[in-house]
Amino acid sequence: MTEQKAGQLHPSWQAIIGHELDKPYMLALRTFLKQEKAAGKVIYPPSALIFNAFNHTPFDQVRVVIIGQDPYHGPNQAHGLSFSVPNGVDLPPSLQNIFKEISADLNIQMHRHGDLTPWADQGVLLLNATLTVEQAKAGSHQNKGWEQFTDAAIAALNEHREGLVFVLWGSYAQKKGAMIDDNKHLVLQSVHPSPLSAHRGFFGNHQFSMINQYLTNHGQIPIQWQL
């Protein structure tokens, strides 16, 4: 088997949803991204990290799916994992609130870096609905095709896997996860961890302990959330 090149979709995902990459909507998306870059626009995350979530969490190793919306649009923030920022980058407000809830729920101390790669490597698919964004322009790449691609990924997990945990924070994620069969999977919903809504039910939702309890009940090792 040829070695996977940087930026390519992991072979396990390629086998399941690779056909999506050749569909007209993805070809149009690729053209759009090339044109934006040719026009001098800065696109996040870097090309090699666009499929980072898929590449750190192969299809058959997914255990938990946390659905986000857009990549962060500030310099050095986005690296292809929803809610995550690279080491050394200040924690965005939503991630600060996620860490607060983990600390309260599991009685553990979270350190001050926001790189969630260790979660991804344990089977937590940190999936944004849209996988690219223009610098300083939130939502700029919505409705360009990414949503259809990530819908295909969610549909494949829903259909071909059992006993996953889908975490849907906020109305956007809840709409995107509407297809999930809650007879086959655990679906956890709450308001978004954003400072605008976290006090209306994100804090105190105890979803991190619920995830681990569900995994344990299904004979799996719980997620080590502490960073």
PAGUNU-403348 format. One record per residue (C-alpha): z, y, x; chain. Coordinates in Angstrom, 2 decimals, decimal comma, padded with zeros to 5 digits. Layout:
REM PAGUNU-403348
REC      c3      c2      c1 ch
REC       Z       Y       X  A
...
END
This chain:
REM PAGUNU-403348
REC      c3      c2      c1 ch
REC  000,00  000,00  000,00  A
REC -000,86  003,42  001,37  A
REC  002,03  005,69  002,14  A
REC  002,82  008,33 -000,46  A
REC  001,81  011,81  000,68  A
REC  004,01  014,87  000,18  A
REC  003,57  016,29 -003,30  A
REC  002,06  013,15 -004,81  A
REC  003,58  011,44 -007,81  A
REC  005,80  008,46 -006,94  A
REC  003,91  005,14 -007,30  A
REC  006,33  003,89 -010,00  A
REC  005,49  006,92 -012,16  A
REC  001,83  006,78 -011,15  A
REC  001,65  003,31 -012,70  A
REC  003,13  004,54 -015,99  A
REC  001,76  008,07 -016,49  A
REC -000,73  008,48 -013,65  A
REC -003,60  008,39 -016,15  A
REC -002,32  011,73 -017,50  A
REC -003,33  013,42 -014,23  A
REC -007,03  012,82 -014,99  A
REC -006,95  014,14 -018,55  A
REC -008,71  017,44 -019,34  A
REC -005,44  019,34 -019,89  A
REC -004,20  018,43 -016,39  A
REC -007,52  019,26 -014,78  A
REC -007,37  022,65 -016,52  A
REC -003,80  023,13 -015,30  A
REC -004,83  022,32 -011,73  A
REC -007,63  024,89 -011,95  A
REC -005,20  027,48 -013,34  A
REC -002,76  026,93 -010,46  A
REC -005,54  027,21 -007,86  A
REC -006,76  030,46 -009,43  A
REC -003,25  031,93 -009,52  A
REC -002,70  031,12 -005,84  A
REC -006,14  032,47 -004,93  A
REC -005,17  035,72 -006,68  A
REC -002,19  035,99 -004,32  A
REC  000,49  035,07 -006,80  A
REC  003,61  033,32 -005,52  A
REC  004,24  030,06 -007,37  A
REC  007,51  028,12 -007,38  A
REC  008,43  025,49 -006,39  A
REC  006,28  024,84 -003,29  A
REC  003,42  022,42 -003,99  A
REC  005,10  019,56 -002,13  A
REC  008,12  019,79 -004,44  A
REC  006,43  020,04 -007,85  A
REC  007,03  016,32 -008,55  A
REC  010,40  016,24 -006,76  A
REC  012,31  014,96 -009,81  A
REC  009,94  012,01 -010,22  A
REC  009,93  011,23 -006,51  A
REC  013,73  011,15 -006,14  A
REC  014,17  009,12 -009,34  A
REC  011,57  006,35 -009,66  A
REC  010,72  005,21 -013,18  A
REC  012,63  001,94 -013,03  A
REC  015,71  003,62 -011,53  A
REC  016,17  006,32 -014,20  A
REC  019,55  006,03 -015,93  A
REC  020,17  009,57 -017,19  A
REC  017,67  012,31 -018,10  A
REC  018,76  015,97 -018,10  A
REC  016,00  018,13 -019,60  A
REC  015,59  021,73 -018,44  A
REC  012,97  024,31 -019,35  A
REC  011,44  026,24 -016,42  A
REC  011,93  026,19 -012,67  A
REC  013,99  029,10 -011,33  A
REC  011,71  032,04 -010,55  A
REC  013,63  033,69 -007,67  A
REC  012,91  033,19 -003,95  A
REC  014,14  029,91 -002,44  A
REC  015,70  028,69 -005,71  A
REC  013,30  026,16 -007,27  A
REC  012,90  022,79 -005,57  A
REC  011,64  020,62 -008,39  A
REC  014,94  019,48 -009,94  A
REC  016,17  021,01 -013,19  A
REC  019,28  023,23 -012,80  A
REC  019,40  022,51 -009,03  A
REC  019,05  024,92 -006,10  A
REC  018,78  024,08 -002,39  A
REC  021,83  024,14 -000,19  A
REC  022,78  027,68  000,85  A
REC  021,41  029,34 -002,30  A
REC  023,88  031,03 -004,67  A
REC  024,70  029,01 -007,76  A
REC  022,83  030,28 -010,85  A
REC  025,11  031,03 -013,84  A
REC  024,12  027,92 -015,84  A
REC  024,86  025,68 -012,88  A
REC  028,22  027,38 -012,35  A
REC  029,04  026,51 -015,97  A
REC  027,87  022,91 -015,52  A
REC  030,20  022,59 -012,54  A
REC  033,08  024,12 -014,53  A
REC  032,62  021,55 -017,28  A
REC  032,41  018,66 -014,79  A
REC  035,61  019,86 -013,10  A
REC  037,45  020,13 -016,41  A
REC  036,05  016,90 -017,87  A
REC  036,51  014,64 -014,85  A
REC  039,32  016,49 -013,08  A
REC  037,35  016,79 -009,85  A
REC  036,69  019,68 -007,50  A
REC  033,04  020,73 -007,20  A
REC  031,94  022,24 -003,90  A
REC  029,98  025,44 -003,72  A
REC  026,50  024,12 -003,09  A
REC  024,09  023,53 -005,94  A
REC  021,76  020,91 -004,52  A
REC  021,76  018,16 -007,15  A
REC  019,61  015,76 -005,10  A
REC  022,54  013,28 -004,85  A
REC  022,47  013,03 -008,66  A
REC  018,71  012,42 -008,64  A
REC  019,13  009,68 -006,04  A
REC  021,61  007,92 -008,34  A
REC  019,18  007,78 -011,23  A
REC  019,61  011,19 -012,90  A
REC  016,12  012,48 -013,72  A
REC  016,42  016,27 -013,52  A
REC  013,30  017,08 -015,50  A
REC  012,04  020,54 -016,31  A
REC  009,59  020,76 -019,22  A
REC  007,38  023,08 -017,15  A
REC  007,04  022,20 -013,47  A
REC  005,83  025,52 -012,03  A
REC  006,45  029,24 -012,54  A
REC  005,23  032,55 -011,09  A
REC  007,72  034,48 -008,99  A
REC  009,90  036,82 -011,08  A
REC  008,15  035,83 -014,33  A
REC  010,22  033,41 -016,39  A
REC  008,12  031,23 -018,68  A
REC  004,85  032,33 -017,09  A
REC  003,46  028,79 -016,88  A
REC  004,52  027,63 -020,33  A
REC  001,78  026,29 -022,62  A
REC -000,54  025,60 -019,68  A
REC -000,26  021,81 -019,91  A
REC  002,95  020,86 -018,14  A
REC  004,79  020,26 -021,41  A
REC  002,26  017,61 -022,41  A
REC  002,71  015,87 -019,07  A
REC  006,51  015,88 -019,23  A
REC  006,37  014,77 -022,88  A
REC  004,38  011,76 -021,66  A
REC  007,12  011,00 -019,12  A
REC  009,85  011,18 -021,78  A
REC  007,80  009,07 -024,20  A
REC  007,28  006,42 -021,51  A
REC  011,01  006,25 -020,75  A
REC  011,81  006,07 -024,45  A
REC  009,34  003,26 -025,03  A
REC  009,58  001,11 -021,90  A
REC  013,25  001,44 -020,99  A
REC  016,51  000,78 -022,87  A
REC  020,06  002,06 -022,56  A
REC  019,24  005,44 -020,99  A
REC  021,22  008,61 -021,57  A
REC  019,21  011,68 -022,61  A
REC  021,05  015,00 -022,24  A
REC  019,65  017,78 -024,42  A
REC  021,26  021,19 -023,89  A
REC  020,00  023,96 -026,14  A
REC  017,37  024,06 -028,86  A
REC  014,40  023,87 -026,48  A
REC  015,55  020,58 -024,92  A
REC  016,55  019,23 -028,34  A
REC  013,05  019,84 -029,72  A
REC  011,51  018,23 -026,65  A
REC  013,76  015,20 -027,05  A
REC  013,13  014,78 -030,77  A
REC  010,97  011,69 -030,09  A
REC  013,83  009,73 -028,45  A
REC  014,99  006,60 -030,29  A
REC  018,77  006,89 -030,51  A
REC  018,99  003,22 -031,50  A
REC  017,80  002,31 -027,98  A
REC  019,34  005,17 -026,00  A
REC  022,35  007,47 -026,01  A
REC  021,31  011,02 -026,93  A
REC  023,83  013,77 -026,10  A
REC  023,29  017,29 -027,43  A
REC  025,11  020,59 -027,11  A
REC  024,40  024,27 -026,68  A
REC  022,90  025,34 -023,36  A
REC  025,22  025,96 -020,36  A
REC  023,88  029,51 -020,07  A
REC  026,58  032,22 -020,13  A
REC  025,03  033,35 -023,43  A
REC  025,99  030,12 -025,18  A
REC  028,34  027,98 -023,04  A
REC  031,45  029,18 -024,88  A
REC  029,98  027,98 -028,19  A
REC  030,34  024,29 -027,42  A
REC  029,14  023,48 -023,92  A
REC  032,61  023,90 -022,45  A
REC  034,71  021,01 -023,67  A
REC  031,80  018,78 -024,67  A
REC  033,01  016,03 -022,25  A
REC  029,48  014,77 -021,85  A
REC  029,82  013,81 -018,18  A
REC  032,66  011,39 -018,93  A
REC  030,70  010,14 -021,98  A
REC  027,69  009,40 -019,76  A
REC  029,82  007,42 -017,32  A
REC  031,57  005,53 -020,10  A
REC  028,23  004,54 -021,61  A
REC  026,89  003,39 -018,24  A
REC  030,06  001,41 -017,57  A
REC  029,86 -000,19 -021,03  A
REC  026,32 -001,28 -020,17  A
REC  027,38 -002,90 -016,91  A
REC  026,22 -000,08 -014,65  A
REC  027,89  001,91 -011,91  A
REC  028,94  005,36 -013,18  A
REC  027,35  008,50 -011,73  A
REC  029,26  010,10 -008,89  A
REC  029,04  013,70 -010,13  A
REC  031,17  015,25 -007,42  A
REC  029,22  017,23 -004,83  A
END
